[in-house]
Amino acid sequence: MADRDGGAGAGGAFGNVHAQGGTAVPPAHVLPPVQRDGTRTRDERSGAGTESSPAADVHRPLRLTGVAGLACHLTLVLWLVLRPLPVAWVYDANLTPLASLRSSTAWQVVGELLLLAPLGVLLPLAGGRLRAPWLPSFLRTTGVSALLATVLEFLSSWTPGHVLNVDHILFAVVGVAATHLALVPGLRHLLRERRPRAPRVSLPTAPSVAAVAPAARPRA
């Protein structure tokens, strides 16, 4: 009777106990919860909370705003760059960096700097991440902007009134890099401070095997 009562009591309180191995299987209410994507919310062995997945750091309203702003800005840039210009003559193609500064006015240089400058904010905004390191974010933004500026410059060279000029690409990337460094780190810091943090809930761990050992059988 002591064997059965002890076994039943141990099994009812802490789960089933294997007679040979002596291991305990915790009931369902002790197991750590599982999220919808199939990942655990805490460490099963220590019971300590773990860091959230990278997808949890994505701010979806900011991402939608960035994608919409990026689409509008690129549409305006395509119209400005690819529209034909009624000019009598044009300069030759320039493949030497900073060689066109002698024939450009200050307003033309400022316009080339500001043409793709909003991409310095819109590209990280379209990513939607508030805790991205500044250096990888800066490198990604400038790299994508350089690729877009190069494609736009080659497309505009086929449009009447436009010629290929490497300075346009250089000034566009400089404008994007300056805008990113001036605005994005500070804006991310402000958004992280204003965003409420969810409280971390700690769950009880599974009981040890020693607590569920069966009682010794009395001698006859």
Beta strands, then each sheet from edge to edge (+ up, - down):
end
